[in-house]
Amino acid sequence: MNDTIIKDTLQVAKETINKSITSESNEQINWWLWVAIIEFLVIIFLVLKQRIKPKDSIKQKFKKESLGQEIDFNNIINSSFNSKQLYDELKVKCHPDLFPTDKEKNIIAENIFQEITKNQNNAKRLIELKEEAKQKLNINF
């Protein structure tokens, strides 16, 4: 009888030790599992935050640049109605072919003519070029 009691006691102790070892290893596994899950969630959060972060589109960049500049509404309106006539007049009077003998005036006329063609819709700049042509090329308008 003592022998069976000892065997039963050893059996119960063995089962208790096995249960405690299993529960300790499960607790360790659960703890590390939670650490891994939390790290994974943090990484996902950071990646999503980076992707969702609004980036300036080309349109928004253009809008910011435009708002930072001065707008000359008088020039816009004047260009709408008067630039065509002024451009036609300047391209005829300042054409480089009108100065074939004088190379210096020909080069100046060519530079002015290029500016005229670049700014054909900008009345303010065309008026400035007209004054420049009067001074440098001695043209009467």
C-alpha positions as CSV (number, residue, x, y, z in Angstrom):
1,M,0.0,0.0,0.0
2,N,2.8,2.4,0.8
3,D,4.3,1.4,-2.5
4,T,1.1,2.4,-4.4
5,I,0.8,5.7,-2.5
6,I,4.3,6.6,-3.4
7,K,3.7,5.7,-7.0
8,D,0.5,7.7,-7.1
9,T,2.2,10.7,-5.4
10,L,5.1,10.5,-7.9
11,Q,2.6,10.3,-10.8
12,V,0.7,13.3,-9.5
13,A,4.0,15.2,-9.0
14,K,5.1,14.3,-12.5
15,E,1.8,15.4,-14.1
16,T,2.0,18.7,-12.1
17,I,5.5,19.4,-13.2
18,N,4.6,18.6,-16.9
19,K,1.6,21.0,-16.6
20,S,3.7,23.7,-15.1
21,I,6.4,23.4,-17.7
22,T,3.8,23.4,-20.5
23,S,2.0,26.4,-19.1
24,E,5.3,28.3,-18.6
25,S,6.4,27.6,-22.2
26,N,2.9,28.6,-23.5
27,E,3.1,31.8,-21.5
28,Q,6.5,32.5,-23.0
29,I,5.3,31.8,-26.4
30,N,2.2,34.0,-25.9
31,W,4.3,36.8,-24.6
32,W,6.7,36.7,-27.6
33,L,3.7,36.3,-29.9
34,W,2.2,39.5,-28.5
35,V,5.5,41.4,-28.9
36,A,5.7,40.3,-32.5
37,I,2.1,41.3,-33.2
38,I,2.7,44.7,-31.7
39,E,5.8,45.3,-33.7
40,F,4.0,44.2,-36.9
41,L,1.2,46.7,-36.1
42,V,3.6,49.5,-35.5
43,I,5.3,48.8,-38.9
44,I,2.0,48.7,-40.7
45,F,1.0,52.0,-39.0
46,L,4.2,53.7,-40.1
47,V,4.0,52.4,-43.7
48,L,0.3,53.5,-44.0
49,K,1.1,56.9,-42.5
50,Q,3.9,57.4,-45.0
51,R,1.7,56.5,-47.9
52,I,-1.4,58.5,-46.8
53,K,0.7,61.6,-46.2
54,P,-0.5,64.1,-48.7
55,K,2.0,65.1,-51.4
56,D,1.8,68.3,-53.4
57,S,0.7,67.6,-56.9
58,I,2.0,69.6,-59.8
59,K,-1.2,71.5,-59.8
60,Q,-0.8,72.4,-56.1
61,K,2.8,73.5,-56.6
62,F,1.8,75.7,-59.5
63,K,-1.0,77.2,-57.4
64,K,1.5,78.0,-54.6
65,E,3.9,79.6,-57.0
66,S,1.2,81.6,-58.6
67,L,-0.2,82.9,-55.3
68,G,3.3,84.1,-54.4
69,Q,3.7,86.3,-57.5
70,E,2.1,89.6,-58.4
71,I,-0.5,89.7,-61.1
72,D,-0.7,92.7,-63.4
73,F,-4.3,92.7,-64.4
74,N,-3.9,95.9,-66.5
75,N,-1.3,94.1,-68.6
76,I,-3.5,91.1,-69.0
77,I,-6.5,93.2,-70.2
78,N,-4.2,95.4,-72.4
79,S,-2.6,92.3,-73.9
80,S,-6.0,90.8,-74.7
81,F,-7.0,93.8,-76.8
82,N,-3.8,95.5,-78.0
83,S,-1.0,93.0,-78.3
84,K,-1.9,91.7,-81.8
85,Q,-1.7,95.2,-83.4
86,L,1.5,96.1,-81.6
87,Y,3.1,92.8,-82.4
88,D,2.2,93.2,-86.1
89,E,3.7,96.7,-86.2
90,L,6.9,95.7,-84.4
91,K,7.6,92.5,-86.4
92,V,7.4,94.6,-89.6
93,K,9.5,97.5,-88.4
94,C,12.2,95.5,-86.5
95,H,12.7,92.7,-88.9
96,P,16.5,91.9,-89.3
97,D,16.2,91.9,-93.1
98,L,15.6,95.6,-93.0
99,F,19.3,96.1,-91.9
100,P,21.3,94.0,-94.4
101,T,24.2,96.4,-94.7
102,D,24.9,97.3,-91.0
103,K,25.9,94.1,-89.3
104,E,25.7,95.7,-85.8
105,K,22.1,96.9,-86.3
106,N,21.3,93.5,-87.9
107,I,22.4,91.7,-84.8
108,I,20.5,94.1,-82.5
109,A,17.4,93.8,-84.7
110,E,17.7,90.0,-84.6
111,N,17.8,89.9,-80.8
112,I,14.9,92.4,-80.6
113,F,12.9,90.4,-83.2
114,Q,13.4,87.2,-81.2
115,E,12.1,88.9,-78.0
116,I,9.2,90.2,-80.0
117,T,8.2,86.8,-81.1
118,K,8.6,85.3,-77.6
119,N,6.4,88.0,-76.1
120,Q,3.8,88.4,-78.9
121,N,0.9,88.2,-76.3
122,N,2.5,90.5,-73.7
123,A,1.6,94.1,-74.4
124,K,3.8,95.5,-71.6
125,R,6.9,93.8,-72.8
126,L,6.1,94.7,-76.5
127,I,5.9,98.4,-75.4
128,E,9.3,98.1,-73.7
129,L,10.7,96.5,-76.9
130,K,9.3,99.3,-79.0
131,E,11.1,101.8,-76.9
132,E,14.3,99.7,-77.1
133,A,14.0,99.6,-80.9
134,K,13.5,103.4,-81.1
135,Q,16.7,103.9,-79.1
136,K,19.0,101.2,-80.6
137,L,17.8,101.0,-84.2
138,N,16.6,104.6,-84.6
139,I,13.2,103.5,-85.9
140,N,10.3,106.1,-86.0
141,F,6.9,104.7,-85.2
